[in-house]
């Protein structure tokens, strides 16, 4: 998908009404009147939303007799998802490298800040020696 088309898809998806329209179209084709029913907006406003979705390639509109129905087109959504998955993998790789780097730093910090090794203490002269005299 061309970057310009991908921008149109994300722009179309940025509006909650258009996302709701897409969800409704996931159940099957619908007319403008059917799509407008759950919203408190005018039919012309719904038509403008449909035009944006159509320009983004997310729906197609067909005339059947006197009715004009809208149909969900899944391909642009799949392409947008593929693009986001790719980006997600890139970020996962960066976070994995950061985790490894931080773990190495933590290990280095633990090695340099640990107390010095203790020397065995000598028994004082007044203490009993458990070693046999030779």
C-alpha positions in Angstrom: 0.0 0.0 0.0 1.3 3.4 -0.9 2.2 5.7 2.0 -0.3 8.3 0.8 -3.1 5.6 0.8 -2.0 4.4 4.2 -2.3 8.0 5.5 -5.9 8.1 4.1 -6.7 4.9 5.9 -5.4 6.2 9.3 -7.1 9.5 8.8 -10.4 7.8 8.1 -9.9 5.6 11.2 -9.2 8.6 13.4 -13.0 9.4 13.7 -15.0 7.3 16.1 -18.2 7.6 14.0 -16.4 6.2 11.0 -14.9 3.4 13.1 -18.5 2.6 14.3 -19.7 2.6 10.7 -17.0 0.1 9.8 -18.0 -2.1 12.7 -21.6 -2.0 11.5 -20.5 -2.9 8.0 -18.7 -5.9 9.4 -22.1 -7.4 9.9 -23.0 -6.9 6.2 -23.9 -4.3 3.6 -26.1 -1.4 4.6 -27.7 1.7 3.2 -27.1 5.2 4.4 -30.4 5.2 6.3 -29.5 1.9 8.1 -26.0 3.2 8.9 -27.4 6.5 10.3 -29.9 4.9 12.6 -27.7 4.5 15.7 -26.2 8.0 15.4 -27.8 11.4 16.2 -26.4 12.9 13.0 -28.1 13.8 9.7 -28.1 11.6 6.6 -25.9 14.1 4.8 -23.3 13.9 7.6 -23.3 10.1 7.4 -22.9 10.4 3.6 -19.8 12.6 4.2 -18.3 10.0 6.5 -19.0 7.3 3.9 -17.2 9.4 1.3 -14.1 9.6 3.5 -14.2 5.9 4.1 -14.6 5.3 0.3 -11.7 7.6 -0.6 -9.6 5.6 1.9 -10.6 2.4 0.1 -12.2 1.0 3.3 -15.7 0.7 1.7 -17.2 0.4 -1.7 -20.6 1.8 -2.6 -22.9 0.1 -5.0 -26.3 1.1 -6.5 -28.9 -1.6 -6.4 -32.2 -0.3 -7.9 -33.0 2.8 -6.0 -30.8 1.9 -3.0 -27.1 2.6 -2.6 -25.4 0.2 -0.3 -22.0 0.3 1.3 -19.7 -2.7 1.6 -16.7 -3.1 3.9 -13.4 -3.7 2.1 -11.0 -5.6 4.4 -7.9 -5.3 2.3 -6.8 -1.8 3.4 -7.3 -2.7 7.0 -5.1 -5.8 6.6 -2.4 -3.7 5.0 -2.6 -1.1 7.8 -2.4 -4.0 10.3 0.6 -5.4 8.5 2.4 -2.0 8.6 1.6 -1.7 12.3 2.9 -5.2 13.0 6.1 -4.4 11.2 6.5 -1.3 13.3 5.7 -3.3 16.5 8.4 -5.9 15.7 11.0 -3.1 15.2 10.1 -1.6 18.6 10.2 -5.1 20.2 13.7 -5.6 18.8 14.8 -2.2 20.2 13.3 -3.0 23.7 15.1 -6.4 23.7 18.4 -4.7 22.9 17.7 -2.1 25.6 16.9 -4.9 28.1 20.1 -6.7 27.3 22.1 -3.4 27.6 20.5 -2.6 31.0 21.1 -6.1 32.3 24.8 -5.8 31.3 25.0 -2.4 33.0 23.3 -3.9 36.1 25.8 -6.8 36.2 28.7 -4.3 35.8 27.4 -2.1 38.6 26.9 -5.1 40.9 30.5 -6.2 40.2 32.0 -2.8 40.9 30.0 -1.9 44.0 30.3 -5.1 45.9 32.3 -5.0 49.1 35.9 -6.1 48.9 36.7 -9.7 49.7 37.3 -10.2 53.4 40.6 -11.5 54.7 40.4 -14.3 57.2 40.8 -13.0 60.7 43.8 -14.2 62.7 43.1 -15.7 66.0 44.1 -13.5 68.8 46.8 -14.8 71.2 44.4 -15.2 74.0 42.0 -17.4 72.1 42.1 -21.2 72.2 43.8 -22.7 69.3 41.9 -25.8 68.0 44.9 -27.0 66.0 47.1 -29.7 67.6 50.6 -28.6 68.6 53.2 -30.1 66.3 
